[in-house]
Amino acid sequence: MRLFPTASIGAYLVAMAILATLPLLAFVIFLLSELERSEYEALRHEAAQDAQTISRNFERKLEDMSTTLRLLSGAAELTSGNLGAFHQRTASSLGAGSLYVLLVDADGKQLLNTRVPYGAPLKPMSNIPTLKAALASGKIEVSGVFFGATSQQWVFNLIMPLVSPGPNTPGAALVLTQNAGDMVSMTSTDILPPGWSAAVIDADDKVIVSNGPDNIPSGGAFPADLTRLITGSNNAIATTIDGERVMMGYARVAEWPWRVALWGPVSSAQASLASTWKSLFYGSVTLLALSLGIVLLAAHQLRRSIRQIARMAERIGRGEIVSPEMTKVTEANQVAIALSNASFDRAEAEERVHFILQELVHRTKNILSLVQAMLRQLARGTESVDELQRAVGGRLAGLAQSIEALARQQWGGIPLSTVIELQLSAVTGSMGRIETRGEDLLANANAVQNLGLVFYELATNSVKYGALSVPEGRVTIEWDVGDGEDGSRELVLRWLETGGPTVVKPSRQGFGSTVIERHAAAAFSGKVIIDFDESGLRWSLIAPLSAIENPLAHGDHA
């Protein structure tokens, strides 16, 4: 009791409203926090997957270019040394796209470039290091991004050494060069959250091509604070840049020395969640204000009702008979009626006390008169004081017992199988001749009440007239859940009687028939089918599962 200070009923009601609202708000905040954490993990996973998707696109691009180089290396014009024909055929095959073929010697001197007409003066190629690496390894090598001397734009090369050239094949390597800017569509940010960017980075941390709000031009350096986060082949990681939380997903382009990175603010991907937080805050404040307003109104009404009852009690204390004062509170009205009755009872009790006192005085006088008469008579018949004392004492004891005798007289909310068992056991006494079939489900309050009425009527009818009226009779109750015609889940519940007397359809419909047919159908928005088959009554209920099952059976938090 020390935990509860003396305070007005309004203060207690306000405290109750706050204490009732805060746990709910805390639970909602907890759920939203879990949702935020879950969305963050999903964003991290999606960022890594999106980076992987873009890297696969570039992997296929490089593989296609490698295939093109292999096909070109076997061209008859090249192996025979007819570079003019090779130039014409290659330029025609590649069309007016962004791919161009170079033939270079071991020192990087260009012998052929489909970017310019055959025979035009050519400068040495700009990407000598990658050429040396390809010639040394004997494998196809991809370069980083660089500014082409002939193209005068940012490009990259795929170089294939001619390991076994023909006797007339000039040059040491075939080169397929690609304009970097023409691959911007492969870094499309349509699959990314708003405000996110994507880029392809070469081995020197230079951007080959980029797309999005943070678009970095080809050849530009990729931000160092993001570069150092790339530590594996495929992952996503979050960091803080200029006070903003940034998520970056990255992936390597298969066996090539390129990497794909995509990045953007976490807040843009969780904008809907932030809106939910804001709605929760304003909604909570509004709900709390409304709750407190309603509580204060209720407290005012309670105070008024209590004061009315207090005035009644004061009048009763003065001995008045009072009539009940009606208030807006049902319980207060009950107290008022009880106080009014108490005032009448008190008046009656006072009258009874007066009557008993008068009766006591009257009887006391009679007893005293009797004692006086007894003493007079005994005094005349006794010769000594001792003899008188003995005679008076015995008679007074007997009188006391008589007075004592006169004084004593006052001078004048379950499983469906449990619902079935409760109702049928109450009627039949046991479940020995009753069989139930079906996967148990949790019935809601409405179903428990209404199915209870139905099963009680069915059982009573069976005991009186049906299968349970004879020893060999049996009842089977079965149910199953399936899909209805509209695709929703529905319950089919059947009552089947066997082994009883021949069934005769009743000539009139009583209360029991109304319950098992019309009431059952209306209570569950379903359909009832009754078959008065001669071998036994068959009753079926087809109703939406939602009208019978408790929704918490499966975890659906609205």
N, C-alpha and C positions, 0 to 999 in steps of 0.2 A: 504493500500500500504506500510505502514511502516513495515509490517511483512515480506516483501520480499526485501532483500537487493540487491544491484547492484552486479551482478555476471555474469560469462560467461554462455553460454547456456549449456556447458558441465557440469558445477557445478549443474545447475538446473536439467539436465537429470539424473545425478548420484543420486541427492536427491530424484527424483521421483522414480527411480528404488529401492532405499532403502526403501522409504516409502510404495511402492507397495508390496515389499517382506516381510517386517516386520509384517504387520497385518496377512498375510497368515501364517507365521511361528508361530505367537502368537496363532492363531486359532488352528493350528495343535498341538502345545504344550498343549493347553487347552484340546483338544480331547484326547491326550495321557494321560494327568493327570487324566481325568475322567475315561479312560480305566484302568489306574493303580489302581485308587480307587475302581472301579468295580471289578477288578480281586482280589484285597485284600479282599473285602467283600465276594467274591465267595470262595476264599481260606479259609477264616475263617469258612464259612458255611460248606464247604466240610470237613474240619478238624473235626468239631463237628460230622458230619454225619459218617465219617470213624471210629471215636472212638465209636460211637453208634453201628456200624456194628460189630466191633470186640467184643464189650461187649455182644452183642446178641449171638455171637458164644460161648463165655464162659458161658453165661446163659444157653444155650441149653446143653452144656457139663455138668454143675453141675446138671441140671434137669435130664439128662440121668443117671448120677451117683446116684442121689437120687432114681430114679425108680429102678435101679439095687439093691440098698440096701433094698428097700421095698420087692422086689421079693425074695431076699435071706433070709430076716427075716422070711418068711413064709415057708421056705424049711422044709420038713418033717424030714430030717436028723438032722437039728438044733434043732427043737422042741422036738425030741426024745432023744437028747443028744448024738447022734452018730457023734462025731466030726471028726473021721477019714473019714467016708463016706462023711460028709459035706465038708471036706477039698478036698477030691478027686473030688467031683462033681463040687465044685466052681472053683478049679484050672483048671479043664477041660473046664468049660464054659467060663472062662475068657481067656483061651488060653495063648499064649506067648506074650501078649500085655504088656502095661505099668500099668495096674490096678491090685491091689492086695487087698485081704480081710484079715482083722484082727478081731478076737473076743477077747474082753478084759473084765476084771471085773471092778468093780467100782473104784478100786485103780490103774487101768492102767496096771495090769499084763496081758501079752499076753497069751491067751489060745490056739490061733491058728493064723498062718500067712502063707498065700499061697505063700509067696515069698521064703519060705524054706520048706523042706520036713516035713510032719507031724511027730511030736514027737521030732523034733530037739529042743535043748535048746533055750529058748527065753528070751530076756531082757524085762524089763518094757518099755511100749511105751514112745516115746519122747515128745508127745504132750498132757500132762496131763491137762493144762488149758482148752483146747477146749473140752476134755472129760467131765470135771466138768460142763462146760457151757451147754453141750448137756443134761447131766443127770438132771441138774437143770431146764432147760426149757422144757424138754420132746420133743424137736424138733430136726430135723437134723441141724447140725452146720458144717460150713466149717472152717478149720484152716487157718492160714497164712502159709507161706513157712518156713520150718525148715529142719535141717539136720537129716535124719533118722538114728537111731542107728543100725537097721538091714540092711537097703539098702545102707548105707554109701554114700548117695547122697541127693540132695535137693528134698524134696517131700512136698505134702500137703495132709491133711486128710479130708474126709467127714464122720462125725460120726453120727450114728443114735442110740438113746437109745432104748433098747428093753423094751418098756413100759409095755407090757403084755406078758412076755415070758411064754412058756409052763412050766408045772411042772418039766420037765426034762431038760429044756433049761439052759445050763450053761452060765455064762457071763452076763454083764450088757449092752454092746453096741457092735454093728457091726461097723467096720471101713473100708472104702474104701480108699485106699491110691494110689496116682498118682505121678509118676515121673514128676517133673516140667519141666525138659528139653525136655520131649517128646511132649510138647504142643507148641513148638516153631513155628510149621507150622500155628498155629491158630493166630499168630501175624504177618502173612506175610505182608511185606511192598510193595508188588507189586502194590497195589492200591494207594500208597502214592507217592508224588513227589520225585525226586532223592535226596538222602542225608537225608531222614527222617527216624526216628526210632519209634518203638512202644514197650510198656511194659504193663504188668499186675501187679498191686500193691496190696498188702494185707493191712489189717487195721493198721499195724505197719509201713507203708510206706517202706516196703521191696519189692524188685522186685521178683515176682514169676517166670516170664519168660520174656525175652526181645529179640528184633530182630532189625536189622538195623545197620548203621555205629556207633552209640553210644551204642552199645550192652552192657547192664549191666548184669553181671552174676547173676544167681538165688541166692537169699539171700542177695544181695547187697542193699545198701540204695539208694532209689530214690533221685535225686538231690533236696536239700531243696528249692532252688530258684524256682524250678518248682512245688514242692509239695504245696507251699503256694498259688499258683494261682488256685488250684482246690477248688472252693468255692460252686459249685452247682452240680446238677446231670448230666447235659450234656451241654457243651458249648465249646467255643474256645476263646483263649485270646493270645495277643502278648506281648512279653517282650524283653528286650535287655540283652544279655549275652555276656560278653567279647567284647563289641562294635558291636555285630552282632544282627540284628533283628530276633527273633525266634518266631514262632507261635506254640502254643500247643492246641490240642483238647483233651477233656477228657469226660468220661462217666462212670457212676456207673453200675455195673453188677447186674441189677434188685434189688432184696431184699438182695443180698449177700454183705458182707462187703469188696468187692473187687472193684477196679477201673481200668479202661483202660486209658492210656495216650499215645498220639502220638505227636511227636514234630520234628521240623526241621527248617532250615533257610528259611525265606521268599524269599530271593534272588533266591534260587534254583527253587522255584515254579514260579517265575516271570522272569526266564532267558530269555524267548522269548521277553518279554517286554523291558528288558534292551538292548537286541540286536536291538530292534526297535528304542529305544532312540539313540543308537550309530549311526544307519543308518540315522536317522533324522538329527543328528548333522553334519555328514560328507556330507550328501546330501544337507543340507542347505548351508554349506560353499561353496560347488561346484556350487550350483545354483546361489548364490549371486555373486561368482567370474565370472561366465559366463554372468550373467546379466550386471555386471559392464563393462565387456569387450565389450559386444555388445553395451552398452550405449555409451561408449567412442568412438567406431567406428562411431556410428550414430552422435555423437556430432562433430566429426572431419568433417564428410560429411556436416553437417548443417553449420558449420563455413565456410567451403569452399564455399558453395552455397551463404551464406549471403554476403561474401566478393565480390563475382562476381556481385551480385546485387548492392552492394554499389558502385563499380566502374562504373556501368551503370548510377547510380544516379548522380555521380560526372560529368560524361560527359554530361548528360542532363542539369545539372546546368550551364555548360559552353556554352549551346546553341546548342549542337550537336544533330543530329538525329542518334539514335543508334538502332542496330538490337538486338533481344533477345538472351541472352546467356543461352544455355540449361545446366541444372544441373541434379543431380541424385534425386532431391527432386521435386515431382510434384507441390506442392504449390509454391516452389521457382520459378519454370518454369512459373507458372501463373503470379507471380509478375513480372518476367522478361518481359513477353509478354505485361503486362499492362504498364510497364515503357516504352517499345518500342513504344507502341501505344500513350502513353502520349507525347513522344518526337515528334512524327508526329503531334499530335494535337496541341502541343505548337507552332510548326513551322507554322501550318496553322493559329493559332490564331494570331501570330505576323503579318503574312501577312494580315489578316483581319483587324487588328488594323491600320496597315499602310494604307490600302485602305480606312478605315473609316476616318482617319485623313485627307487624301488627299481629300476625299469627303466633309468633314467638311470645309476644307479650301476653296474648290471650292464653296460650297454653301454659306459660309460666305461672300465670295467676291460678289456672286450674290446678296445676301441680302443687303449688304452694297451698292452695285450699285443700287439696287432697292430703298433703303432708300434715297440715294442721288438724284435719279431721282424723287422720290416722293416729296422730299423736294423742289427740284427745281420747280416742277410743282405747288406745293401748295404755294410756295413763290410768284410765279407769280400771283396766283389768289386770294391772301389775301391782305388785306390792313393793318392789324395790327399784332403785335407779339402774342397777346392773341388768335386771331383767328387762326394763324398758329399753335400755341401750341395745341389747341383743335383738329385741323384736324390731326396733326401728331400723337398725343397720341392715338386716336381711331384706326387709321390704324396700328400703331405698336402693339397694343393689338391683333388685328386680325391676324397680321403676327406671333405674338408669339404663338397663338393657332395653327396656321398651322405648325409651327416648332415643337411644342409639339406632334402633331399628327404624323408628320414624324418620330420623335424620337421613339414614341411607336411602329411604324412599322419598326424600325431599317433601315429606309431608303430603304426599299426594300421587442406387440407379448402376443390366447383366448379360451373361451369355445366353444365347437363344436356347440351348439345351437346358440351362438352369430354369428359365421361364417355363419351359414345358414341364419339367419335373416338379416344380413348385405347385403349379396349377393342378396337374393330374394326380399327384400324390394327395393333395388336399381332398379331392373328390373320391378317388379309388382306394386310397390307403396305401398303395404300393405301385411300383413300375414293373411288376413281374410279367405282365402280359402286354407291355407296351415297348415297342422297338423304335429307336430314333436313328436316322441315317443322314449324314451330311457333315461337311466341314464346318465346325463351329464358328460363329461370328458374334461380335459384340453388339447387342441390340441397344438402341437408344431409349430414352425415357418414354417417349410417346409409344414406341413399339412394345415395350414391356407392359405398359398399361393396357393398350388395346389388344395385343395378342393374348394377354392374360384373360381378358373378357371372352375372347373367342375360344381359347382352349378350355376355359371353364365350362362354357356352354356346350362345346363338342363333347367334352368328357361326361357332363351331366346327362346329355342326350344318350350317349353310348351306354352309360350305366343303367339308364331307365329302359331304353328300347333297343339299343344296338348291340355290337359285339361284346362289350364288357358286361352285358346283362346275363351272359351264360358262361360257364367255366371254360369252354373251348374257344371262346372268342379272342381275337387278337386285334391290336391296333398298331399300324406302322405310320410313323411321322417322318417324312423325308423332305429334304430341301437341297437345292443346288442353285448355283449362280451362273448366268450366261449372258450373252449379248442380246439385247432386244432388237426390234425391227428398226429403231432409230439409231442403233449403234451404242446406246447407253447400257450400262450393266443393270440386270434385273434379277430378282429372287423369285424362284418358283417353289412354293411351300405346299406340300400335299398331306392330307389326312386320309388314310386308307384303312377300312375295317374289313376283317375277314372272319369267317367261322361263327358269325352271329345269326340271329333269326332273319328270316326273309324280310328285306326292306320294303316298306310301303311308303310311298310319298305322302306326306301329311296333307290332309284336306284343307287345313287352314294354316296361316302363318302367325306364329306367336312371337313372343319377345326374343326367345332364343334364336329363331330363324332370322329375325331382323339383325341380331348381333353378328352372326356368322356370315351373313351375306351382304346386306347393304352397309352396315356399319364398318365391316372389315374392308370393303372396297373403297368407301369414302375416306376412312382413316389413313389409308396408304396410297391413295390416288391410283389404285390398281384395278384388277379384275378378279372376280370370284366365280368359280365354276363349281356347281354342286350336281353330282350324279347320284340319283337314288337307285343305284344298281341293286338287283335282287340279292346278289351275293354279299353286299356290304356297301355302306355309304362311302362315297369318294368326294372329298372336298379339296379344292385347289385355290391357292391365292397366287396371282402373278402381279408383282409390284416392283417399282423401281428400288434398286438396292439402297439408294441414298435415303429413302423414306424409312428404312429399317435399321441400317447399320450406323453405328457411332463413327463420325469422321476421324477420330483420333486413332482408330485402329491402325493407321499407316503414318504417321509423321506430318500430313498436310496441316505448322505455325500460321489466319486471317482474319 
